[in-house]
Amino acid sequence: MENKHVFYDGNYEWIQVDQQDAKSVMALQKQYHLSDEMLTYSLDKNERARVEYDAEEEALLLVFNVPQQEKRENHFETSPMTFILKRKQLFTFASHNTRYVIPMMERLILQNPLQTPIHFLFQSLFLISGTFFPLVEEVN
């Protein structure tokens, strides 16, 4: 399932994608011409954090580690969340472990619907980074 928000004076769309919804992912690939390679990275639950720019596709791929909210076997783990910025769309690919980030991002868009896509992306990454602090404090 996907969810869309329009921002930056109606010039951009933020499209939220559930990684487990293969039907929606395939429809997005056709509608927005997302490359197989970027989609493969976006759907891989073991993908490593990184940034990549595809000049031919004019698309920025960013994979970011998001802390899971619950401990497993007395330690914390992370799951990848993927962001793709391509032309007039920002796609986020979230899993059941990273889905909790979406409401935080929605609040960002509601607070400042005129922010640029890059600003929105980096504000989101800043928020996600902040979710590590309580976990680090617990470890200490």
N, CA and C atoms as an extended XYZ file, in Angstrom:
420
Properties=species:S:1:pos:R:3:atomname:S:1:resname:S:1:resid:I:1 pbc="F F F"
N         0.835       -1.179        0.000 N   MET     1
C         0.000        0.000        0.000 CA  MET     1
C         0.879        1.241        0.000 C   MET     1
N         0.439        2.260       -0.666 N   GLU     2
C         1.191        3.496       -0.699 CA  GLU     2
C         0.312        4.638       -0.196 C   GLU     2
N         0.970        5.686        0.252 N   ASN     3
C         0.292        6.873        0.735 CA  ASN     3
C         1.052        8.061        0.174 C   ASN     3
N         0.335        9.100       -0.269 N   LYS     4
C         0.985       10.244       -0.897 CA  LYS     4
C         0.680       11.523       -0.130 C   LYS     4
N         1.671       12.409       -0.098 N   HIS     5
C         1.519       13.767        0.417 CA  HIS     5
C         2.117       14.712       -0.620 C   HIS     5
N         1.436       15.792       -0.883 N   VAL     6
C         1.958       16.803       -1.788 CA  VAL     6
C         2.562       17.909       -0.926 C   VAL     6
N         3.729       18.435       -1.349 N   PHE     7
C         4.373       19.504       -0.591 CA  PHE     7
C         5.156       20.412       -1.523 C   PHE     7
N         5.790       21.406       -0.951 N   TYR     8
C         6.577       22.409       -1.674 CA  TYR     8
C         5.716       23.062       -2.746 C   TYR     8
N         4.611       23.648       -2.253 N   ASP     9
C         3.667       24.368       -3.113 CA  ASP     9
C         3.065       23.484       -4.202 C   ASP     9
N         2.880       22.221       -3.885 N   GLY    10
C         2.267       21.293       -4.835 CA  GLY    10
C         3.197       20.783       -5.913 C   GLY    10
N         4.479       21.099       -5.803 N   ASN    11
C         5.431       20.707       -6.836 CA  ASN    11
C         6.023       19.320       -6.641 C   ASN    11
N         5.952       18.791       -5.441 N   TYR    12
C         6.562       17.488       -5.149 CA  TYR    12
C         5.569       16.578       -4.456 C   TYR    12
N         5.792       15.274       -4.620 N   GLU    13
C         5.008       14.266       -3.921 CA  GLU    13
C         5.943       13.450       -3.041 C   GLU    13
N         5.469       13.169       -1.834 N   TRP    14
C         6.152       12.204       -0.976 CA  TRP    14
C         5.299       10.946       -1.039 C   TRP    14
N         5.879        9.868       -1.490 N   ILE    15
C         5.150        8.619       -1.677 CA  ILE    15
C         5.724        7.582       -0.721 C   ILE    15
N         4.883        7.150        0.215 N   GLN    16
C         5.279        6.153        1.210 CA  GLN    16
C         4.939        4.767        0.662 C   GLN    16
N         5.899        3.877        0.741 N   VAL    17
C         5.724        2.539        0.184 CA  VAL    17
C         5.976        1.504        1.278 C   VAL    17
N         5.072        0.551        1.385 N   ASP    18
C         5.258       -0.582        2.286 CA  ASP    18
C         6.104       -1.613        1.542 C   ASP    18
N         7.283       -1.915        2.077 N   GLN    19
C         8.193       -2.845        1.400 CA  GLN    19
C         7.574       -4.211        1.151 C   GLN    19
N         6.660       -4.615        1.996 N   GLN    20
C         6.075       -5.947        1.872 CA  GLN    20
C         4.959       -6.021        0.830 C   GLN    20
N         4.514       -4.884        0.305 N   ASP    21
C         3.411       -4.862       -0.657 CA  ASP    21
C         3.958       -4.913       -2.080 C   ASP    21
N         4.235       -6.113       -2.554 N   ALA    22
C         4.868       -6.307       -3.868 CA  ALA    22
C         4.026       -5.731       -5.002 C   ALA    22
N         2.715       -5.820       -4.891 N   LYS    23
C         1.829       -5.316       -5.942 CA  LYS    23
C         1.987       -3.801       -6.101 C   LYS    23
N         2.001       -3.072       -4.990 N   SER    24
C         2.180       -1.616       -5.042 CA  SER    24
C         3.560       -1.246       -5.567 C   SER    24
N         4.560       -2.000       -5.157 N   VAL    25
C         5.927       -1.727       -5.602 CA  VAL    25
C         6.020       -1.880       -7.115 C   VAL    25
N         5.428       -2.933       -7.666 N   MET    26
C         5.477       -3.145       -9.111 CA  MET    26
C         4.706       -2.050       -9.853 C   MET    26
N         3.582       -1.618       -9.287 N   ALA    27
C         2.810       -0.536       -9.913 CA  ALA    27
C         3.615        0.764       -9.911 C   ALA    27
N         4.314        1.027       -8.819 N   LEU    28
C         5.153        2.225       -8.743 CA  LEU    28
C         6.281        2.173       -9.767 C   LEU    28
N         6.850        0.997       -9.939 N   GLN    29
C         7.938        0.856      -10.892 CA  GLN    29
C         7.467        1.255      -12.289 C   GLN    29
N         6.283        0.814      -12.646 N   LYS    30
C         5.755        1.139      -13.970 CA  LYS    30
C         5.365        2.614      -14.071 C   LYS    30
N         4.686        3.114      -13.059 N   GLN    31
C         4.187        4.485      -13.106 CA  GLN    31
C         5.302        5.528      -13.078 C   GLN    31
N         6.335        5.299      -12.247 N   TYR    32
C         7.380        6.302      -12.055 CA  TYR    32
C         8.719        5.902      -12.679 C   TYR    32
N         8.749        4.783      -13.363 N   HIS    33
C         9.956        4.324      -14.063 CA  HIS    33
C        11.158        4.211      -13.120 C   HIS    33
N        10.924        3.572      -11.982 N   LEU    34
C        12.020        3.307      -11.043 CA  LEU    34
C        12.819        2.118      -11.571 C   LEU    34
N        14.125        2.212      -11.495 N   SER    35
C        14.971        1.142      -12.038 CA  SER    35
C        14.881       -0.117      -11.181 C   SER    35
N        15.114       -1.253      -11.833 N   ASP    36
C        15.141       -2.531      -11.118 CA  ASP    36
C        16.187       -2.504      -10.011 C   ASP    36
N        17.335       -1.907      -10.318 N   GLU    37
C        18.425       -1.864       -9.351 CA  GLU    37
C        18.021       -1.091       -8.094 C   GLU    37
N        17.422        0.081       -8.275 N   MET    38
C        17.012        0.870       -7.108 CA  MET    38
C        15.914        0.172       -6.320 C   MET    38
N        15.001       -0.452       -7.011 N   LEU    39
C        13.945       -1.179       -6.306 CA  LEU    39
C        14.498       -2.376       -5.549 C   LEU    39
N        15.463       -3.048       -6.127 N   THR    40
C        16.085       -4.178       -5.436 CA  THR    40
C        16.727       -3.710       -4.139 C   THR    40
N        17.457       -2.598       -4.192 N   TYR    41
C        18.056       -2.038       -2.978 CA  TYR    41
C        16.979       -1.644       -1.971 C   TYR    41
N        15.897       -1.076       -2.462 N   SER    42
C        14.833       -0.581       -1.590 CA  SER    42
C        14.098       -1.694       -0.858 C   SER    42
N        14.059       -2.847       -1.449 N   LEU    43
C        13.285       -3.947       -0.882 CA  LEU    43
C        14.126       -4.947       -0.097 C   LEU    43
N        15.432       -4.782       -0.122 N   ASP    44
C        16.327       -5.715        0.558 CA  ASP    44
C        16.373       -5.403        2.047 C   ASP    44
N        15.889       -6.335        2.871 N   LYS    45
C        15.849       -6.114        4.323 CA  LYS    45
C        17.235       -6.159        4.959 C   LYS    45
N        18.249       -6.552        4.195 N   ASN    46
C        19.619       -6.604        4.706 CA  ASN    46
C        20.531       -5.577        4.028 C   ASN    46
N        19.940       -4.632        3.318 N   GLU    47
C        20.743       -3.652        2.574 CA  GLU    47
C        21.564       -2.794        3.537 C   GLU    47
N        22.802       -2.509        3.128 N   ARG    48
C        23.690       -1.688        3.953 CA  ARG    48
C        23.431       -0.209        3.701 C   ARG    48
N        23.645        0.599        4.725 N   ALA    49
C        23.442        2.041        4.605 CA  ALA    49
C        24.418        2.621        3.589 C   ALA    49
N        23.874        3.514        2.737 N   ARG    50
C        24.736        4.159        1.751 CA  ARG    50
C        23.948        5.200        0.970 C   ARG    50
N        24.685        5.987        0.177 N   VAL    51
C        24.105        6.980       -0.719 CA  VAL    51
C        24.653        6.707       -2.111 C   VAL    51
N        23.774        6.789       -3.095 N   GLU    52
C        24.181        6.530       -4.470 CA  GLU    52
C        23.379        7.448       -5.394 C   GLU    52
N        24.022        7.997       -6.391 N   TYR    53
C        23.324        8.824       -7.375 CA  TYR    53
C        23.454        8.172       -8.739 C   TYR    53
N        22.330        8.008       -9.409 N   ASP    54
C        22.298        7.449      -10.756 CA  ASP    54
C        22.043        8.605      -11.719 C   ASP    54
N        23.087        9.047      -12.407 N   ALA    55
C        22.985       10.205      -13.297 CA  ALA    55
C        22.044        9.936      -14.470 C   ALA    55
N        22.066        8.711      -14.964 N   GLU    56
C        21.201        8.380      -16.091 CA  GLU    56
C        19.724        8.455      -15.698 C   GLU    56
N        19.395        7.953      -14.513 N   GLU    57
C        18.020        7.976      -14.015 CA  GLU    57
C        17.670        9.305      -13.335 C   GLU    57
N        18.699       10.102      -13.059 N   GLU    58
C        18.530       11.340      -12.282 CA  GLU    58
C        17.821       11.033      -10.958 C   GLU    58
N        18.358       10.059      -10.249 N   ALA    59
C        17.738        9.597       -9.015 CA  ALA    59
C        18.792        9.432       -7.925 C   ALA    59
N        18.441        9.890       -6.747 N   LEU    60
C        19.282        9.746       -5.563 CA  LEU    60
C        18.705        8.636       -4.701 C   LEU    60
N        19.534        7.685       -4.342 N   LEU    61
C        19.152        6.589       -3.455 CA  LEU    61
C        19.889        6.778       -2.145 C   LEU    61
N        19.155        6.725       -1.043 N   LEU    62
C        19.771        6.813        0.275 CA  LEU    62
C        19.183        5.702        1.135 C   LEU    62
N        20.042        4.840        1.635 N   VAL    63
C        19.620        3.776        2.544 CA  VAL    63
C        20.156        4.156        3.913 C   VAL    63
N        19.260        4.211        4.905 N   PHE    64
C        19.606        4.684        6.243 CA  PHE    64
C        19.192        3.634        7.264 C   PHE    64
N        20.056        3.388        8.235 N   ASN    65
C        19.719        2.429        9.288 CA  ASN    65
C        18.818        3.086       10.328 C   ASN    65
N        17.719        2.428       10.613 N   VAL    66
C        16.739        2.908       11.588 CA  VAL    66
C        16.714        1.916       12.749 C   VAL    66
N        16.833        2.412       13.985 N   PRO    67
C        16.805        1.465       15.104 CA  PRO    67
C        15.420        0.840       15.272 C   PRO    67
N        15.418       -0.450       15.512 N   GLN    68
C        14.159       -1.117       15.847 CA  GLN    68
C        13.780       -0.706       17.259 C   GLN    68
N        12.508       -0.635       17.523 N   GLN    69
C        12.049       -0.120       18.808 CA  GLN    69
C        12.128       -1.129       19.945 C   GLN    69
N        12.240       -2.390       19.617 N   GLU    70
C        12.284       -3.401       20.667 CA  GLU    70
C        13.609       -4.145       20.642 C   GLU    70
N        14.063       -4.505       21.850 N   LYS    71
C        15.285       -5.306       21.959 CA  LYS    71
C        15.004       -6.729       21.490 C   LYS    71
N        16.030       -7.330       20.933 N   ARG    72
C        15.960       -8.747       20.576 CA  ARG    72
C        17.156       -9.422       21.216 C   ARG    72
N        16.878      -10.408       22.007 N   GLU    73
C        17.942      -11.148       22.697 CA  GLU    73
C        18.885      -10.204       23.424 C   GLU    73
N        18.280       -9.237       24.107 N   ASN    74
C        18.976       -8.271       24.973 CA  ASN    74
C        19.914       -7.319       24.218 C   ASN    74
N        19.646       -7.066       22.948 N   HIS    75
C        20.397       -6.043       22.223 CA  HIS    75
C        19.482       -5.379       21.182 C   HIS    75
N        19.901       -4.216       20.744 N   PHE    76
C        19.136       -3.476       19.752 CA  PHE    76
C        19.679       -3.762       18.355 C   PHE    76
N        18.783       -3.738       17.385 N   GLU    77
C        19.162       -3.933       15.999 CA  GLU    77
C        18.619       -2.786       15.169 C   GLU    77
N        19.139       -2.668       13.955 N   THR    78
C        18.630       -1.668       13.025 CA  THR    78
C        18.076       -2.364       11.789 C   THR    78
N        17.231       -1.644       11.087 N   SER    79
C        16.692       -2.115        9.806 CA  SER    79
C        16.869       -0.987        8.806 C   SER    79
N        17.124       -1.327        7.559 N   PRO    80
C        17.295       -0.277        6.559 CA  PRO    80
C        15.954        0.338        6.154 C   PRO    80
N        15.992        1.637        5.923 N   MET    81
C        14.859        2.358        5.343 CA  MET    81
C        15.427        3.088        4.135 C   MET    81
N        14.740        2.988        3.007 N   THR    82
C        15.265        3.545        1.772 CA  THR    82
C        14.476        4.778        1.349 C   THR    82
N        15.225        5.757        0.869 N   PHE    83
C        14.673        6.995        0.330 CA  PHE    83
C        15.174        7.125       -1.106 C   PHE    83
N        14.269        7.407       -2.021 N   ILE    84
C        14.650        7.671       -3.412 CA  ILE    84
C        14.059        9.020       -3.794 C   ILE    84
N        14.913        9.911       -4.242 N   LEU    85
C        14.480       11.211       -4.748 CA  LEU    85
C        14.677       11.189       -6.254 C   LEU    85
N        13.568       11.250       -6.978 N   LYS    86
C        13.632       11.190       -8.446 CA  LYS    86
C        12.651       12.209       -9.014 C   LYS    86
N        13.189       13.164       -9.695 N   ARG    87
C        12.428       14.240      -10.316 CA  ARG    87
C        11.503       14.916       -9.308 C   ARG    87
N        10.224       14.698       -9.404 N   LYS    88
C         9.258       15.405       -8.553 CA  LYS    88
C         8.703       14.532       -7.426 C   LYS    88
N         9.371       13.410       -7.151 N   GLN    89
C         8.886       12.501       -6.115 CA  GLN    89
C         9.995       12.132       -5.137 C   GLN    89
N         9.590       12.022       -3.880 N   LEU    90
C        10.435       11.426       -2.851 CA  LEU    90
C         9.713       10.165       -2.404 C   LEU    90
N        10.366        9.026       -2.582 N   PHE    91
C         9.797        7.745       -2.176 CA  PHE    91
C        10.458        7.305       -0.881 C   PHE    91
N         9.657        6.784        0.042 N   THR    92
C        10.207        6.153        1.242 CA  THR    92
C         9.703        4.720        1.260 C   THR    92
N        10.620        3.803        1.502 N   PHE    93
C        10.294        2.379        1.575 CA  PHE    93
C        10.504        1.940        3.016 C   PHE    93
N         9.412        1.682        3.718 N   ALA    94
C         9.475        1.316        5.128 CA  ALA    94
C         8.993       -0.120        5.319 C   ALA    94
N         9.534       -0.752        6.340 N   SER    95
C         9.126       -2.116        6.707 CA  SER    95
C         8.351       -2.038        8.024 C   SER    95
N         7.930       -3.189        8.513 N   HIS    96
C         7.229       -3.189        9.798 CA  HIS    96
C         8.143       -2.701       10.927 C   HIS    96
N         9.460       -2.845       10.762 N   ASN    97
C        10.401       -2.378       11.790 CA  ASN    97
C        10.696       -0.886       11.709 C   ASN    97
N        10.460       -0.275       10.558 N   THR    98
C        10.798        1.146       10.386 CA  THR    98
C         9.562        2.025       10.206 C   THR    98
N         8.415        1.432       10.130 N   ARG    99
C         7.160        2.149        9.872 CA  ARG    99
C         6.876        3.244       10.906 C   ARG    99
N         7.383        3.102       12.118 N   TYR   100
C         7.112        4.090       13.169 CA  TYR   100
C         7.679        5.466       12.837 C   TYR   100
N         8.586        5.537       11.894 N   VAL   101
C         9.196        6.805       11.486 CA  VAL   101
C         8.221        7.647       10.655 C   VAL   101
N         7.318        7.006        9.938 N   ILE   102
C         6.419        7.711        9.018 CA  ILE   102
C         5.579        8.788        9.710 C   ILE   102
N         4.933        8.535       10.863 N   PRO   103
C         4.178        9.618       11.512 CA  PRO   103
C         5.055       10.814       11.905 C   PRO   103
N         6.305       10.564       12.262 N   MET   104
C         7.211       11.670       12.583 CA  MET   104
C         7.462       12.507       11.326 C   MET   104
N         7.640       11.839       10.207 N   MET   105
C         7.864       12.546        8.947 CA  MET   105
C         6.599       13.297        8.513 C   MET   105
N         5.444       12.693        8.744 N   GLU   106
C         4.183       13.365        8.403 CA  GLU   106
C         4.026       14.667        9.182 C   GLU   106
N         4.431       14.646       10.458 N   ARG   107
C         4.375       15.888       11.258 CA  ARG   107
C         5.300       16.950       10.667 C   ARG   107
N         6.471       16.532       10.185 N   LEU   108
C         7.398       17.484        9.543 CA  LEU   108
C         6.759       18.149        8.327 C   LEU   108
N         6.109       17.364        7.519 N   ILE   109
C         5.497       17.892        6.293 CA  ILE   109
C         4.334       18.815        6.636 C   ILE   109
N         3.577       18.463        7.687 N   LEU   110
C         2.456       19.314        8.090 CA  LEU   110
C         2.936       20.627        8.699 C   LEU   110
N         4.029       20.574        9.447 N   GLN   111
C         4.572       21.780       10.066 CA  GLN   111
C         5.153       22.738        9.040 C   GLN   111
N         5.725       22.206        7.980 N   ASN   112
C         6.357       23.054        6.974 CA  ASN   112
C         6.151       22.463        5.576 C   ASN   112
N         4.952       22.661        5.003 N   PRO   113
C         4.674       22.091        3.680 CA  PRO   113
C         5.436       22.780        2.547 C   PRO   113
N         6.131       23.889        2.835 N   LEU   114
C         6.873       24.599        1.798 CA  LEU   114
C         8.357       24.241        1.772 C   LEU   114
N         8.758       23.275        2.586 N   GLN   115
C        10.166       22.892        2.580 CA  GLN   115
C        10.528       22.167        1.285 C   GLN   115
N        11.769       22.307        0.895 N   THR   116
C        12.242       21.637       -0.312 CA  THR   116
C        12.370       20.136       -0.050 C   THR   116
N        12.393       19.335       -1.088 N   PRO   117
C        12.557       17.888       -0.896 CA  PRO   117
C        13.856       17.534       -0.170 C   PRO   117
N        14.939       18.216       -0.490 N   ILE   118
C        16.209       17.930        0.192 CA  ILE   118
C        16.109       18.305        1.664 C   ILE   118
N        15.493       19.428        1.966 N   HIS   119
C        15.316       19.838        3.366 CA  HIS   119
C        14.476       18.808        4.104 C   HIS   119
N        13.389       18.379        3.486 N   PHE   120
C        12.515       17.373        4.098 CA  PHE   120
C        13.278       16.074        4.337 C   PHE   120
N        14.066       15.656        3.363 N   LEU   121
C        14.849       14.434        3.500 CA  LEU   121
C        15.827       14.551        4.667 C   LEU   121
N        16.574       15.650        4.731 N   PHE   122
C        17.570       15.781        5.788 CA  PHE   122
C        16.933       16.014        7.161 C   PHE   122
N        15.818       16.701        7.227 N   GLN   123
C        15.094       16.834        8.495 CA  GLN   123
C        14.627       15.457        8.975 C   GLN   123
N        14.182       14.626        8.044 N   SER   124
C        13.747       13.264        8.381 CA  SER   124
C        14.909       12.438        8.910 C   SER   124
N        16.063       12.544        8.265 N   LEU   125
C        17.242       11.807        8.724 CA  LEU   125
C        17.672       12.279       10.111 C   LEU   125
N        17.550       13.566       10.362 N   PHE   126
C        17.862       14.118       11.686 CA  PHE   126
C        16.923       13.526       12.735 C   PHE   126
N        15.637       13.442       12.416 N   LEU   127
C        14.675       12.838       13.343 CA  LEU   127
C        14.999       11.368       13.612 C   LEU   127
N        15.321       10.649       12.562 N   ILE   128
C        15.651        9.230       12.713 CA  ILE   128
C        16.900        9.078       13.581 C   ILE   128
N        17.897        9.914       13.353 N   SER   129
C        19.116        9.860       14.164 CA  SER   129
C        18.792       10.064       15.642 C   SER   129
N        17.830       10.925       15.912 N   GLY   130
C        17.426       11.179       17.297 CA  GLY   130
C        16.822        9.963       17.980 C   GLY   130
N        16.315        9.009       17.206 N   THR   131
C        15.733        7.815       17.826 CA  THR   131
C        16.805        6.890       18.395 C   THR   131
N        18.070        7.123       18.037 N   PHE   132
C        19.160        6.334       18.594 CA  PHE   132
C        19.496        6.748       20.027 C   PHE   132
N        19.299        8.021       20.373 N   PHE   133
C        19.756        8.538       21.663 CA  PHE   133
C        19.177        7.814       22.878 C   PHE   133
N        17.867        7.577       22.950 N   PRO   134
C        17.335        6.829       24.107 CA  PRO   134
C        17.927        5.420       24.219 C   PRO   134
N        18.214        4.804       23.078 N   LEU   135
C        18.777        3.458       23.089 CA  LEU   135
C        20.220        3.476       23.610 C   LEU   135
N        20.972        4.486       23.187 N   VAL   136
C        22.347        4.621       23.666 CA  VAL   136
C        22.355        4.887       25.168 C   VAL   136
N        21.433        5.720       25.631 N   GLU   137
C        21.357        6.001       27.065 CA  GLU   137
C        21.018        4.736       27.847 C   GLU   137
N        20.138        3.903       27.305 N   GLU   138
C        19.790        2.661       27.975 CA  GLU   138
C        20.993        1.739       28.058 C   GLU   138
N        21.795        1.697       27.017 N   VAL   139
C        22.990        0.856       27.009 CA  VAL   139
C        23.963        1.330       28.084 C   VAL   139
N        24.122        2.669       28.186 N   ASN   140
C        25.007        3.233       29.216 CA  ASN   140
C        24.495        2.896       30.593 C   ASN   140
